Amino acid sequence: MAETQHSREAPHLVVVGAGFGGLQLVHDLKGATLRITLIDQRNHHLFQPLLYQVATTILAASEIAWPIRRLFRERADVTTLLGEVTGVDKAGRRVLLEDGSSVGYDTLVLATGARHSYFGHDEWEPHAPGLKTLEDATTIRRRMLLAFERAERETDPEARRALLTFAVIGAGPTGVELAGIIAELAKQILWQEFRRIDTRGARILLIEAGARVLPAFPEPLSAYAKQALAKLGVEVLLGKPVSEIAEEGVTIGEEFVACRTIIWAAGVAASPAAEWLDIGADKAGRALVDGQLNAPGHPEIFIVGDTAAVTTPNGKPVPGIAPAAKQQGAHVAQVIRARLAGKPAPSPFRYRHQGNLATIGKSAAVVDFGWLQLRGWIAWWFWGIAHIFFLIGARSRVAVAWSWFWTFASGQHSARLITQGRKWTDASARPPDPDRPPA
Amino acid sequence: MAETQHSREAPHLVVVGAGFGGLQLVHDLKGATLRITLIDQRNHHLFQPLLYQVATTILAASEIAWPIRRLFRERADVTTLLGEVTGVDKAGRRVLLEDGSSVGYDTLVLATGARHSYFGHDEWEPHAPGLKTLEDATTIRRRMLLAFERAERETDPEARRALLTFAVIGAGPTGVELAGIIAELAKQILWQEFRRIDTRGARILLIEAGARVLPAFPEPLSAYAKQALAKLGVEVLLGKPVSEIAEEGVTIGEEFVACRTIIWAAGVAASPAAEWLDIGADKAGRALVDGQLNAPGHPEIFIVGDTAAVTTPNGKPVPGIAPAAKQQGAHVAQVIRARLAGKPAPSPFRYRHQGNLATIGKSAAVVDFGWLQLRGWIAWWFWGIAHIFFLIGARSRVAVAWSWFWTFASGQHSARLITQGRKWTDASARPPDPDRPPA
């Protein structure tokens, strides 16, 4: 790749990753005397908090994803590049790209996020896809819908039972949200459309090694969520670590459960920013940063979001959620602006927790602001309005509102398509992940 | 697969293919004393007339595709199966499926459609995908968007030029529609978002072996369409057969044009229904049928839609468009109802041509009813309203209307996502087609 052709004098800021952190940073640097290059390995920013609704047939991909370069089309200072970063040359101040080319920087921000992690069991991945990208969502949607289709054709009762058993591993917000919608699909929607099977008899297992669902929430909300899940027909298995995952099913402790659709929502690992920089990391692989989110000894390199190890004032890790990444992006923008202006640096980054939200199916949710806890339909409405508000642009807000309205009014999901992947007859095969960062 | 488990006495009608012909047939047989099994190799009915808008980033897949089994959820007489038909045992009256199982029938309707055909040059397919399925649309969308992305990173002027050259082969309605939207994308929308290239300089070639665009339309409308395309910046090359297609570009007659995005809109071939039945076919592979759309000598087997060779009263082949398939489906429903009632067969099928429609970009279209010809914006509005009317269900009508409104009001396309496929860096590779019928 060519070095930037402009001969302007403004310092060159390279931002890697157009997730919540990277976007906030670039947004906040509007008008600063900078040339900004924003590099991402995808052409779109993804609103990950609603990705589970793409996986569960409620929303279309284009309702929660926006071309990155469109978001900055009015910003002549921002050049967007589709590219895969493979490393950083700290001494030469260059970001290395997949084709052997490189991009020089004066200041670098790594905001490269996280992927799901199988805790050392990468061999589980083909059988239990996680949910981080649009491709992941399409894969999960295909597998789930194909399981019902194959069950309709299956004559062996045991094989049919396995096809109608769905296991979600991990009872954080993503696991809870996925299990809730799958249960609603099976028990409330699909049963009218099949003639040989009764999808209401499907088993939906939510398997959690810990003692409760939604462990980041206060106990009463966890208890409420568990009850709401049970009401939807989800079997919640707590204190049950998964010991094995294979094509035929999942082993929970010593017990093998035959199931053909397994979804991994149990853990994430940081992208390899710490490796690229050859700096320390915590055990989730998140790069250790100083109070200004700088790589130690490198004031020209910042790390924000899920790939940075940042702690709250009371020493707990900052959660891997969108508001945390945005706050970090905003902080780094402040630091950079202060430096450009020759002013002293702002006080070190301090995470302000705004709250936790999670939905359980189409009518219940839990919201925890610390000072206020909501549950039930009022929490659901709060959750829905908040999420529509945070979507980018009027088009998506209207489109998502319409999809939700339709889902509620008609009881039908609008995106129940089996697409992509290999031959549908090859249900267990997972298409190669096109955009996996190099390991 | 198990034979139908019901022990009801009603005769068993098997319909293969849930395109326009198959859906119309099943719809029209509501209330008939029949058990109906509808088999398709996809789980969705696709509104193919708008597929080019998915390929060109205007619509989302779920706006023009509906789960087949949902369409018939109120019809207890209809069982929907996801399955790939591999042959027909005429003597045993069984349809053979991909897993070696079979489904018995009393009456069989094959409505299996067509795929694009490369006129004996199947080796062109990896370089010039056609447009028949949602996967095709996603592939074309990826390649087109990736070409712009790669051009932004390319420093070699010649390579950049090839990336910014788009060739659409075949100037029927699909080719005209694709070329028009690609030109609008490059010349009106994307240029604001790139910093190193000017997408307004992109070349969009529409290459046609015949003497005019839209050959099925009257000459004045063809001339108008050509002019409208030129106004959008499309280079229309008429009387230019393509002699070679390779990864690097397309050879038109003797002239090689370097281009990295090539789309095939030049020809279709019928699905292998005639082969399955071992009956005669025309040179496009369409099965020869009698006046009631029966396979010769087999009154229990009907063939409808793009895979049947049916001629108009003046001897021309019936066009491969949705209304023709629907009329044939409706006719076969009449024949079957007459037989069930012990009444004489209706008079032989007679195609009633309702008209031809095609759009050129976002503000022009041509409409030919024979007795009335429209062009320009009035034709565009007619086209738009007609297509929204024919979409299935209120949800899609509102969603498509909203997407179109948004596209026009904002000048932005809503589905500009690069997804699926293999690594994006491997732009020329085409993912294996998951749903190709067996050759």
Interface residues (C-beta under 8 A of the other chain):
Chain A: M1 A2 Q5 Q41 R42 N43 H44 A60 A61 S62 E63 A65 P67 R69 R70 F72 R73 E74 A76 V78 T79 T80 L81 L82 G83 E84 E98 D99 S101 L134 E135 T138 L145 L146 E149 R150 E152 R153 T155 Q192 E193 F194 R195 R196 R395 V398 A399 W402 S403 W406 S410 Q412 S414 A415 R416 L417 I418 T419 Q420 G421 R422 K423 W424 T425 P431 P432 P434 D435
Chain B: M1 A2 Q5 Q41 R42 N43 H44 A60 A61 S62 E63 A65 P67 R69 R70 F72 R73 E74 A76 V78 T79 T80 L81 L82 G83 E84 E98 D99 S101 L134 E135 T138 L145 L146 E149 R150 E152 R153 T155 Q192 E193 F194 R195 R196 R395 V398 A399 W402 S403 W406 S410 Q412 S414 A415 R416 L417 I418 T419 Q420 G421 R422 K423 W424 T425 P431 P432 P434 D435
